[in-house]
Every structure is written in structure tokens, then in C-alpha cells.
């Protein structure tokens, strides 16, 4: 019970996802590297905009014009984050907005995710189950197809009730060149660092990880799906 978190509870009620297993060697350990635009490390504006920072990087990775604009004018990163955060919160509760102080809810972050050729859907993750492993495998396969994937992280009841809910957002990004290693490249917006994490290190975690923003579990995944016409 002490390892319980909201993602685990919701995952028990959603339809299981099937995904191909991931095969490949564990990566050679590497130090995290800073993510920069225009010579400026890209971090979240404040403690509530991790989701907005992730969505901005997701959009820029699929939009050369936006990426060039940010690279030429890195001072615009903060204003873009605030604009995206407002869009994510707007209408998140039907006719009502989500309180900005509580960050970005998964369902409306999925709604506001923009990448060519796909839409996104929110899936709760139980990292200790086979279904959760299938979702994390699906993240790996999406990255290998060139698709970035936002991930929510959090704690569990052992760490306190307030930590057993989605608390932070990071971005699993595609590798720059094809690789066979069974790992994820994770952009962590509070530090502005890119971490390489063996996929198996994300299953059934019991302690915090810097790539997850100092949180223990991946609790939600915002998975790409073919765009509806």
C-alpha cells in the first residue's frame, strides 16, 4: 500500500495497452547534458510551468520555424511557456479552468500537445505492472519513430499523500541518430538537462531519480497516436 500512487489506481481501470517488447543492450553511462537554445539553457519559468516547458520543446522539435525563432530570441521562451500554460489550464474542467498554481493536468496537456502527424492521449502508468511496462515500451518505440513523449512523474503514499499524485512533467525525446540501446533520453525542465536512462531503471522504482525531477515514478504518459482526419 505504501507504494500506491494515483497513476497506479487509474491504470487499474483503463484498458490495457499492448506493445512490442524492447530488446537491446543497456546504454553506456553518460553524464547529463544541458539543453540550450540561443546559448541559453531551457528551463521552466517557475514551479508550475514544467508542463508548458515540455510542450514548448515538443512543439519546437516538430516546427523548424518555431525552433529557429527561439534560437534567435531565447528571451521569448518564458513568454511562450506562460502562454502555453494558460492554454492548458483553460477549459480543463469543462466550462472551468484548471487553477494555474496546480500545474498542468494530463488530459488537457494531451489536448494541447502539437506534433506533425499525430494527436496525443493521456494514459495512466503503474510502473510495477506488466501493463505499465507495455506503456513504457510504447514510449521507447514512439521515440524510435521520431516522436517525443511527455511523461508525468510523482511519488507515492510512502512519501506522503500530497506526493502520490502527478507532480512534474518531463519529455522523452527521440535520439539524434538510430540506436539499439534500451534507454530513454529524458529532458528534465527544472534543471534543463538531458538524461539517458536505461528503460529497466524506470520499472517498479523505489527511489527518486534526477531525470524524473527528483521524483520516484512515471505515473502518466502522453502517448502519440495517428491524427484523426
URQUINOR-V128670 format. One line per field, one symbol per residue. ss: DSSP state (H for helix, E for strand, C for the rest). phi: phi as a letter, one per 20 degrees, with the letter a starting at -180 (. if undefined). psi: psi as a letter, one per 40 degrees, with the letter a starting at -180 (. if undefined). A space follows every 50 residues. Layout:
ss = ???
phi = ???
psi = ???
This chain:
ss = CCCCCHHHHHHCCCCCCCCCCCCCCCCCCCCCEECEECCEECCCCCCCCH HHHHHHHHHHHCCHHHHHHHHHCCCHHHHHHHHHHHHHHCCCECCECCCH HHCCCHHHHHHHCCECCEEEEEEECCCCCHHHHHHHHHHHHHHHCCCCEE EEEECCHHHCHHHCCEEEEEEEECCCCCCCCCEEEEEECCCCEEEEEEHH HHCCCCCCEHHHCCECEEEEEEEEEECCC
phi = .fefbfgfffgfdeffddbffddqffffgcffcfecclmdfecffbfddg fffffffffffdcffffffffecffegfffffffffffffmfdmfdefff femcfgfefffefcbgncdccecfcdfedffffffffffgffgfendfcf cecadbffeogfeecgcbcccedfffbgcdfebdecedffdmddddcggf feelfcbfcffemneededbcdefbgffd
psi = ddeiiddddddeeihihiiiihiiiiihhiiiiihihfehhhiidaeefd ddddddddddeegdddddddddgeeedddddddddddddhedfbeiihhd eebhiddddddehhhheiiiihhihgeeidddddddddddddddeehihi hiiaaiddeideefiheihihhiiidihieigiihhhheddfihihhhdd eehfieiihddefeidiheihgiiihhh.
